[in-house]
Amino acid sequence: DRTARRLLAGYLEELGGFALDSADTLSAARALLAQESGRYFCAVVNHALPDAPGGEIVQETLARGVPTVVLTDSDDEQLLGALRGRPVIDYVLKNGAHQIE
């Protein structure tokens, strides 16, 4: 969501001056990922996007070899277990600004 994205972007910019790209949908993310192979050293993705509520963005970034951190507002054990079984860096429950830091 926009609030988490703004908080995370601000935190990363303060932390090390990272250049960030942002996409609200899977189709927009695909367009960014297709621009240049190897452009991204890491992706922080929202598990549920408007056009991909089932976490398709995670497969998209992993398939392109981009290390991925997943943000989710779900504490469903089945979902979290599935994320643990994938080669993601980590997942973060979005239940407050303190989780971003």
The first five atom37 places (N, CA, C, CB, O) and aatype in JSON, in Angstrom:
{
  "aatype": [3, 1, 16, 0, 1, 1, 10, 10, 0, 7, 18, 10, 6, 6, 10, 7, 7, 13, 0, 10, 3, 15, 0, 3, 16, 10, 15, 0, 0, 1, 0, 10, 10, 0, 5, 6, 15, 7, 1, 18, 13, 4, 0, 19, 19, 2, 8, 0, 10, 14, 3, 0, 14, 7, 7, 6, 9, 19, 5, 6, 16, 10, 0, 1, 7, 19, 14, 16, 19, 19, 10, 16, 3, 15, 3, 3, 6, 5, 10, 10, 7, 0, 10, 1, 7, 1, 14, 19, 9, 3, 18, 19, 10, 11, 2, 7, 0, 8, 5, 9, 6],
  "atom_mask": [
    [1, 1, 1, 1, 1],
    [1, 1, 1, 1, 1],
    [1, 1, 1, 1, 1],
    [1, 1, 1, 1, 1],
    [1, 1, 1, 1, 1],
    [1, 1, 1, 1, 1],
    [1, 1, 1, 1, 1],
    [1, 1, 1, 1, 1],
    [1, 1, 1, 1, 1],
    [1, 1, 1, 0, 1],
    [1, 1, 1, 1, 1],
    [1, 1, 1, 1, 1],
    [1, 1, 1, 1, 1],
    [1, 1, 1, 1, 1],
    [1, 1, 1, 1, 1],
    [1, 1, 1, 0, 1],
    [1, 1, 1, 0, 1],
    [1, 1, 1, 1, 1],
    [1, 1, 1, 1, 1],
    [1, 1, 1, 1, 1],
    [1, 1, 1, 1, 1],
    [1, 1, 1, 1, 1],
    [1, 1, 1, 1, 1],
    [1, 1, 1, 1, 1],
    [1, 1, 1, 1, 1],
    [1, 1, 1, 1, 1],
    [1, 1, 1, 1, 1],
    [1, 1, 1, 1, 1],
    [1, 1, 1, 1, 1],
    [1, 1, 1, 1, 1],
    [1, 1, 1, 1, 1],
    [1, 1, 1, 1, 1],
    [1, 1, 1, 1, 1],
    [1, 1, 1, 1, 1],
    [1, 1, 1, 1, 1],
    [1, 1, 1, 1, 1],
    [1, 1, 1, 1, 1],
    [1, 1, 1, 0, 1],
    [1, 1, 1, 1, 1],
    [1, 1, 1, 1, 1],
    [1, 1, 1, 1, 1],
    [1, 1, 1, 1, 1],
    [1, 1, 1, 1, 1],
    [1, 1, 1, 1, 1],
    [1, 1, 1, 1, 1],
    [1, 1, 1, 1, 1],
    [1, 1, 1, 1, 1],
    [1, 1, 1, 1, 1],
    [1, 1, 1, 1, 1],
    [1, 1, 1, 1, 1],
    [1, 1, 1, 1, 1],
    [1, 1, 1, 1, 1],
    [1, 1, 1, 1, 1],
    [1, 1, 1, 0, 1],
    [1, 1, 1, 0, 1],
    [1, 1, 1, 1, 1],
    [1, 1, 1, 1, 1],
    [1, 1, 1, 1, 1],
    [1, 1, 1, 1, 1],
    [1, 1, 1, 1, 1],
    [1, 1, 1, 1, 1],
    [1, 1, 1, 1, 1],
    [1, 1, 1, 1, 1],
    [1, 1, 1, 1, 1],
    [1, 1, 1, 0, 1],
    [1, 1, 1, 1, 1],
    [1, 1, 1, 1, 1],
    [1, 1, 1, 1, 1],
    [1, 1, 1, 1, 1],
    [1, 1, 1, 1, 1],
    [1, 1, 1, 1, 1],
    [1, 1, 1, 1, 1],
    [1, 1, 1, 1, 1],
    [1, 1, 1, 1, 1],
    [1, 1, 1, 1, 1],
    [1, 1, 1, 1, 1],
    [1, 1, 1, 1, 1],
    [1, 1, 1, 1, 1],
    [1, 1, 1, 1, 1],
    [1, 1, 1, 1, 1],
    [1, 1, 1, 0, 1],
    [1, 1, 1, 1, 1],
    [1, 1, 1, 1, 1],
    [1, 1, 1, 1, 1],
    [1, 1, 1, 0, 1],
    [1, 1, 1, 1, 1],
    [1, 1, 1, 1, 1],
    [1, 1, 1, 1, 1],
    [1, 1, 1, 1, 1],
    [1, 1, 1, 1, 1],
    [1, 1, 1, 1, 1],
    [1, 1, 1, 1, 1],
    [1, 1, 1, 1, 1],
    [1, 1, 1, 1, 1],
    [1, 1, 1, 1, 1],
    [1, 1, 1, 0, 1],
    [1, 1, 1, 1, 1],
    [1, 1, 1, 1, 1],
    [1, 1, 1, 1, 1],
    [1, 1, 1, 1, 1],
    [1, 1, 1, 1, 1]
  ],
  "atom_positions": [
    [[0.82, -1.19, 0.0], [0.0, 0.0, 0.0], [0.86, 1.25, 0.0], [-0.93, 0.0, 1.2], [2.07, 1.18, 0.26]],
    [[0.27, 2.35, -0.28], [1.03, 3.6, -0.45], [1.74, 4.05, 0.82], [0.12, 4.69, -0.92], [2.86, 4.54, 0.76]],
    [[1.08, 3.89, 1.96], [1.68, 4.33, 3.21], [2.96, 3.54, 3.51], [0.69, 4.18, 4.36], [3.99, 4.13, 3.82]],
    [[2.88, 2.23, 3.41], [4.06, 1.39, 3.65], [5.15, 1.72, 2.65], [3.69, -0.1, 3.58], [6.33, 1.76, 3.0]],
    [[4.77, 1.94, 1.39], [5.76, 2.26, 0.35], [6.46, 3.58, 0.66], [5.1, 2.33, -1.03], [7.67, 3.68, 0.52]],
    [[5.7, 4.59, 1.08], [6.31, 5.89, 1.42], [7.26, 5.76, 2.61], [5.23, 6.93, 1.73], [8.36, 6.3, 2.6]],
    [[6.83, 5.03, 3.64], [7.67, 4.83, 4.81], [8.96, 4.1, 4.44], [6.91, 4.06, 5.9], [10.05, 4.5, 4.84]],
    [[8.82, 3.04, 3.69], [9.99, 2.26, 3.29], [10.92, 3.06, 2.39], [9.56, 0.99, 2.6], [12.13, 3.02, 2.57]],
    [[10.36, 3.78, 1.44], [11.18, 4.59, 0.53], [11.94, 5.65, 1.31], [10.3, 5.25, -0.55], [13.13, 5.85, 1.08]],
    [[11.28, 6.31, 2.23], [11.95, 7.32, 3.04], [13.05, 6.73, 3.89], [0.0, 0.0, 0.0], [14.13, 7.3, 4.01]],
    [[12.78, 5.58, 4.47], [13.78, 4.91, 5.3], [15.0, 4.51, 4.48], [13.17, 3.68, 5.97], [16.13, 4.73, 4.91]],
    [[14.79, 3.93, 3.31], [15.92, 3.49, 2.48], [16.71, 4.67, 1.93], [15.42, 2.63, 1.33], [17.93, 4.59, 1.82]],
    [[16.03, 5.75, 1.58], [16.74, 6.93, 1.09], [17.62, 7.52, 2.19], [15.75, 7.99, 0.59], [18.75, 7.92, 1.92]],
    [[17.11, 7.58, 3.41], [17.89, 8.08, 4.53], [19.05, 7.15, 4.85], [17.01, 8.26, 5.76], [20.15, 7.61, 5.19]],
    [[18.81, 5.87, 4.75], [19.8, 4.88, 5.11], [21.03, 4.9, 4.21], [19.19, 3.52, 5.08], [22.16, 4.82, 4.7]],
    [[20.82, 5.01, 2.91], [21.98, 4.93, 2.06], [21.85, 5.57, 0.71], [0.0, 0.0, 0.0], [22.66, 5.3, -0.18]],
    [[20.86, 6.42, 0.52], [20.72, 7.1, -0.75], [20.36, 6.17, -1.9], [0.0, 0.0, 0.0], [20.76, 6.42, -3.04]],
    [[19.63, 5.12, -1.62], [19.22, 4.19, -2.67], [18.28, 4.85, -3.65], [18.57, 2.96, -2.07], [17.4, 5.62, -3.25]],
    [[18.45, 4.56, -4.92], [17.5, 4.99, -5.95], [16.38, 3.95, -5.99], [18.19, 5.16, -7.36], [16.65, 2.75, -6.04]],
    [[15.15, 4.41, -5.97], [14.01, 3.5, -5.89], [13.08, 3.67, -7.07], [13.26, 3.73, -4.59], [12.87, 4.78, -7.56]],
    [[12.53, 2.56, -7.52], [11.43, 2.57, -8.48], [10.23, 2.01, -7.76], [11.77, 1.75, -9.78], [10.37, 1.22, -6.82]],
    [[9.05, 2.39, -8.19], [7.83, 1.97, -7.53], [6.79, 1.59, -8.56], [7.3, 3.07, -6.59], [6.67, 2.24, -9.61]],
    [[6.03, 0.54, -8.27], [4.96, 0.1, -9.15], [3.75, -0.29, -8.31], [5.42, -1.08, -10.05], [3.9, -0.95, -7.28]],
    [[2.57, 0.12, -8.74], [1.33, -0.19, -8.02], [0.67, -1.47, -8.48], [0.37, 0.94, -8.16], [-0.24, -1.97, -7.81]],
    [[1.11, -2.01, -9.61], [0.47, -3.2, -10.17], [1.54, -4.17, -10.68], [-0.5, -2.81, -11.32], [2.7, -3.8, -10.87]],
    [[1.13, -5.4, -10.9], [2.04, -6.39, -11.47], [2.46, -5.98, -12.87], [1.39, -7.76, -11.5], [3.63, -6.13, -13.23]],
    [[1.54, -5.47, -13.65], [1.9, -5.08, -15.02], [2.92, -3.94, -15.01], [0.65, -4.66, -15.8], [3.83, -3.94, -15.84]],
    [[2.79, -2.99, -14.11], [3.77, -1.9, -14.01], [5.12, -2.44, -13.52], [3.26, -0.8, -13.05], [6.16, -1.99, -13.99]],
    [[5.09, -3.38, -12.59], [6.34, -3.98, -12.11], [7.04, -4.74, -13.22], [6.06, -4.92, -10.91], [8.26, -4.67, -13.36]],
    [[6.27, -5.48, -14.01], [6.86, -6.21, -15.14], [7.54, -5.26, -16.12], [5.79, -7.04, -15.87], [8.62, -5.55, -16.64]],
    [[6.91, -4.13, -16.36], [7.49, -3.14, -17.28], [8.82, -2.63, -16.73], [6.52, -1.96, -17.5], [9.78, -2.47, -17.48]],
    [[8.89, -2.36, -15.42], [10.14, -1.91, -14.82], [11.21, -3.0, -14.88], [9.92, -1.49, -13.36], [12.35, -2.73, -15.24]],
    [[10.83, -4.22, -14.55], [11.78, -5.33, -14.55], [12.32, -5.63, -15.95], [11.14, -6.56, -13.97], [13.44, -6.1, -16.09]],
    [[11.53, -5.36, -16.97], [11.93, -5.65, -18.34], [12.86, -4.59, -18.93], [10.71, -5.77, -19.22], [13.47, -4.83, -19.97]],
    [[12.98, -3.44, -18.29], [13.76, -2.35, -18.85], [15.23, -2.7, -19.04], [13.66, -1.15, -17.95], [15.82, -2.36, -20.07]],
    [[15.81, -3.37, -18.07], [17.25, -3.62, -18.13], [17.58, -4.81, -17.23], [18.07, -2.36, -17.7], [17.33, -4.76, -16.03]],
    [[18.12, -5.84, -17.8], [18.48, -7.02, -17.02], [19.56, -6.64, -16.0], [18.98, -8.16, -17.95], [20.51, -5.93, -16.33]],
    [[19.41, -7.1, -14.78], [20.39, -6.83, -13.75], [20.3, -5.45, -13.12], [0.0, 0.0, 0.0], [21.17, -5.06, -12.35]],
    [[19.25, -4.72, -13.45], [19.1, -3.35, -12.94], [18.86, -3.31, -11.43], [17.94, -2.66, -13.65], [19.29, -2.37, -10.76]],
    [[18.2, -4.32, -10.91], [17.79, -4.29, -9.5], [18.6, -5.28, -8.68], [16.3, -4.61, -9.36], [18.74, -6.45, -9.05]],
    [[19.14, -4.81, -7.57], [19.87, -5.7, -6.67], [18.95, -6.28, -5.62], [21.02, -4.98, -6.01], [19.31, -7.23, -4.92]],
    [[17.74, -5.71, -5.5], [16.77, -6.19, -4.51], [15.4, -5.65, -4.87], [17.18, -5.77, -3.07], [15.27, -4.54, -5.4]],
    [[14.37, -6.43, -4.56], [12.99, -5.97, -4.72], [12.27, -6.13, -3.39], [12.25, -6.76, -5.85], [12.4, -7.15, -2.72]],
    [[11.53, -5.12, -3.02], [10.63, -5.19, -1.87], [9.24, -5.11, -2.47], [10.91, -4.04, -0.8], [8.85, -4.08, -3.03]],
    [[8.49, -6.2, -2.34], [7.2, -6.29, -3.03], [6.06, -6.51, -2.05], [7.23, -7.42, -4.05], [6.21, -7.14, -1.01]],
    [[4.92, -5.98, -2.42], [3.69, -6.23, -1.68], [3.11, -7.53, -2.21], [2.68, -5.03, -1.82], [2.91, -7.66, -3.42]],
    [[2.83, -8.47, -1.34], [2.35, -9.78, -1.77], [1.08, -9.68, -2.6], [2.11, -10.66, -0.57], [0.93, -10.4, -3.59]],
    [[0.17, -8.83, -2.23], [-1.11, -8.71, -2.93], [-1.18, -7.38, -3.68], [-2.29, -8.84, -1.95], [-1.22, -6.31, -3.06]],
    [[-1.2, -7.46, -5.0], [-1.36, -6.27, -5.84], [-2.75, -6.3, -6.47], [-0.25, -6.21, -6.95], [-3.36, -7.37, -6.56]],
    [[-3.26, -5.15, -6.9], [-4.62, -5.12, -7.45], [-4.84, -6.1, -8.61], [-4.93, -3.73, -7.93], [-5.92, -6.69, -8.72]],
    [[-3.84, -6.27, -9.45], [-3.99, -7.18, -10.58], [-3.3, -8.53, -10.34], [-3.42, -6.54, -11.84], [-3.17, -9.34, -11.26]],
    [[-2.86, -8.76, -9.12], [-2.19, -10.02, -8.78], [-2.33, -10.29, -7.28], [-0.68, -9.98, -9.19], [-1.34, -10.24, -6.56]],
    [[-3.54, -10.57, -6.82], [-3.77, -10.73, -5.39], [-3.18, -12.0, -4.78], [-5.23, -10.71, -5.12], [-3.15, -12.15, -3.56]],
    [[-2.71, -12.92, -5.62], [-2.17, -14.18, -5.13], [-0.67, -14.22, -4.98], [0.0, 0.0, 0.0], [-0.1, -15.31, -4.83]],
    [[0.0, -13.08, -5.02], [1.44, -13.04, -4.82], [2.26, -13.31, -6.06], [0.0, 0.0, 0.0], [3.44, -13.66, -5.96]],
    [[1.65, -13.16, -7.22], [2.36, -13.43, -8.48], [3.62, -12.59, -8.64], [1.44, -13.18, -9.65], [4.55, -13.01, -9.33]],
    [[3.66, -11.43, -8.02], [4.84, -10.57, -8.11], [6.07, -11.26, -7.52], [4.57, -9.24, -7.39], [7.19, -11.03, -7.99]],
    [[5.88, -12.09, -6.51], [7.0, -12.79, -5.9], [7.66, -13.71, -6.92], [6.54, -13.59, -4.65], [8.88, -13.72, -7.06]],
    [[6.85, -14.5, -7.62], [7.39, -15.39, -8.65], [8.07, -14.59, -9.75], [6.27, -16.25, -9.25], [9.11, -15.0, -10.27]],
    [[7.5, -13.45, -10.1], [8.06, -12.61, -11.17], [9.47, -12.13, -10.82], [7.15, -11.41, -11.43], [10.38, -12.23, -11.65]],
    [[9.66, -11.62, -9.62], [10.99, -11.11, -9.24], [11.98, -12.25, -9.06], [10.89, -10.28, -7.96], [13.14, -12.15, -9.47]],
    [[11.54, -13.34, -8.43], [12.44, -14.47, -8.22], [12.86, -15.09, -9.55], [11.78, -15.52, -7.33], [14.01, -15.49, -9.71]],
    [[11.94, -15.19, -10.49], [12.25, -15.76, -11.8], [13.3, -14.94, -12.54], [10.99, -15.87, -12.65], [14.03, -15.47, -13.38]],
    [[13.38, -13.66, -12.22], [14.37, -12.79, -12.86], [15.66, -12.7, -12.05], [13.79, -11.4, -13.05], [16.56, -11.93, -12.38]],
    [[15.74, -13.49, -10.98], [16.95, -13.53, -10.18], [17.13, -12.34, -9.26], [0.0, 0.0, 0.0], [18.25, -12.05, -8.83]],
    [[16.04, -11.65, -8.94], [16.13, -10.48, -8.07], [15.83, -10.91, -6.63], [15.13, -9.35, -8.53], [14.73, -11.38, -6.35]],
    [[16.79, -10.76, -5.72], [16.52, -11.07, -4.31], [15.31, -10.27, -3.84], [17.77, -10.77, -3.42], [15.2, -9.08, -4.13]],
    [[14.41, -10.93, -3.11], [13.1, -10.35, -2.84], [12.73, -10.39, -1.37], [12.05, -11.05, -3.65], [12.9, -11.41, -0.71]],
    [[12.23, -9.27, -0.87], [11.61, -9.16, 0.45], [10.12, -8.95, 0.19], [12.25, -7.98, 1.31], [9.74, -8.12, -0.63]],
    [[9.28, -9.7, 0.91], [7.84, -9.65, 0.69], [7.16, -8.95, 1.86], [7.27, -11.07, 0.5], [7.37, -9.3, 3.02]],
    [[6.34, -7.96, 1.54], [5.49, -7.3, 2.53], [4.1, -7.91, 2.44], [5.45, -5.75, 2.31], [3.58, -8.11, 1.34]],
    [[3.5, -8.2, 3.58], [2.14, -8.73, 3.58], [1.4, -8.24, 4.81], [2.16, -10.28, 3.54], [2.0, -8.0, 5.86]],
    [[0.1, -8.09, 4.68], [-0.71, -7.73, 5.84], [-1.44, -8.94, 6.38], [-1.71, -6.62, 5.48], [-2.29, -8.82, 7.27]],
    [[-1.13, -10.11, 5.85], [-1.78, -11.35, 6.27], [-0.87, -12.13, 7.2], [-2.16, -12.21, 5.05], [0.32, -12.3, 6.94]],
    [[-1.44, -12.6, 8.3], [-0.68, -13.47, 9.19], [-1.14, -14.92, 9.06], [-0.82, -13.0, 10.65], [-0.95, -15.73, 9.96]],
    [[-1.75, -15.23, 7.92], [-2.22, -16.57, 7.63], [-1.03, -17.53, 7.61], [-2.99, -16.6, 6.29], [-0.09, -17.34, 6.84]],
    [[-1.08, -18.56, 8.43], [0.05, -19.49, 8.55], [0.34, -20.23, 7.25], [-0.21, -20.49, 9.65], [1.49, -20.55, 6.96]],
    [[-0.69, -20.5, 6.46], [-0.47, -21.18, 5.19], [0.34, -20.29, 4.24], [-1.81, -21.57, 4.54], [1.28, -20.75, 3.58]],
    [[-0.02, -19.01, 4.17], [0.72, -18.07, 3.33], [2.15, -17.91, 3.83], [0.02, -16.7, 3.29], [3.1, -17.97, 3.04]],
    [[2.31, -17.7, 5.12], [3.66, -17.5, 5.68], [4.52, -18.75, 5.49], [3.58, -17.13, 7.16], [5.72, -18.64, 5.24]],
    [[3.91, -19.93, 5.62], [4.63, -21.16, 5.37], [5.08, -21.27, 3.92], [0.0, 0.0, 0.0], [6.19, -21.71, 3.63]],
    [[4.2, -20.85, 3.01], [4.55, -20.87, 1.58], [5.7, -19.91, 1.3], [3.33, -20.51, 0.72], [6.59, -20.22, 0.51]],
    [[5.69, -18.74, 1.94], [6.78, -17.79, 1.76], [8.09, -18.34, 2.32], [6.45, -16.45, 2.42], [9.15, -18.15, 1.73]],
    [[8.0, -19.01, 3.47], [9.21, -19.6, 4.05], [9.81, -20.67, 3.14], [8.9, -20.21, 5.42], [11.01, -20.92, 3.16]],
    [[8.96, -21.3, 2.34], [9.42, -22.34, 1.44], [9.98, -21.82, 0.13], [0.0, 0.0, 0.0], [10.42, -22.61, -0.71]],
    [[9.96, -20.53, -0.07], [10.48, -19.93, -1.3], [11.81, -19.25, -1.0], [9.47, -18.91, -1.91], [12.1, -18.93, 0.16]],
    [[12.61, -19.03, -2.01], [13.92, -18.41, -1.77], [13.85, -16.88, -1.63], [14.87, -18.77, -2.89], [14.61, -16.16, -2.28]],
    [[12.94, -16.4, -0.78], [12.88, -14.95, -0.53], [13.84, -14.62, 0.6], [11.42, -14.5, -0.16], [14.16, -15.46, 1.44]],
    [[14.31, -13.37, 0.61], [15.21, -12.93, 1.67], [14.49, -12.97, 3.0], [15.75, -11.51, 1.38], [15.01, -13.48, 4.0]],
    [[13.28, -12.42, 3.01], [12.48, -12.37, 4.24], [11.08, -11.9, 3.87], [13.13, -11.41, 5.3], [10.83, -11.5, 2.74]],
    [[10.19, -11.96, 4.84], [8.87, -11.37, 4.68], [8.61, -10.51, 5.91], [7.76, -12.46, 4.49], [9.11, -10.79, 7.0]],
    [[7.82, -9.46, 5.73], [7.52, -8.52, 6.8], [6.02, -8.35, 6.88], [8.23, -7.14, 6.56], [5.36, -8.06, 5.88]],
    [[5.47, -8.53, 8.07], [4.06, -8.27, 8.28], [3.86, -6.77, 8.4], [3.53, -9.01, 9.54], [4.52, -6.11, 9.21]],
    [[2.95, -6.24, 7.61], [2.68, -4.79, 7.61], [1.62, -4.48, 8.67], [2.22, -4.3, 6.2], [0.46, -4.23, 8.33]],
    [[2.01, -4.49, 9.91], [1.04, -4.15, 10.94], [1.49, -2.97, 11.77], [0.8, -5.33, 11.84], [1.14, -2.86, 12.95]],
    [[2.25, -2.08, 11.16], [2.66, -0.86, 11.82], [3.97, -0.33, 11.27], [0.0, 0.0, 0.0], [4.77, -1.08, 10.7]],
    [[4.19, 0.96, 11.43], [5.4, 1.6, 10.91], [6.65, 1.0, 11.52], [5.36, 3.1, 11.18], [7.69, 0.97, 10.86]],
    [[6.58, 0.52, 12.76], [7.74, -0.05, 13.4], [8.24, -1.3, 12.68], [7.43, -0.39, 14.84], [9.41, -1.65, 12.81]],
    [[7.4, -1.96, 11.93], [7.81, -3.14, 11.17], [8.72, -2.77, 10.01], [6.59, -3.9, 10.65], [9.57, -3.57, 9.62]],
    [[8.56, -1.56, 9.46], [9.37, -1.13, 8.32], [10.83, -0.96, 8.74], [8.81, 0.19, 7.73], [11.73, -1.34, 8.0]],
    [[11.05, -0.4, 9.9], [12.4, -0.18, 10.36], [13.04, -1.49, 10.74], [12.43, 0.79, 11.52], [14.19, -1.52, 11.16]]
  ]
}
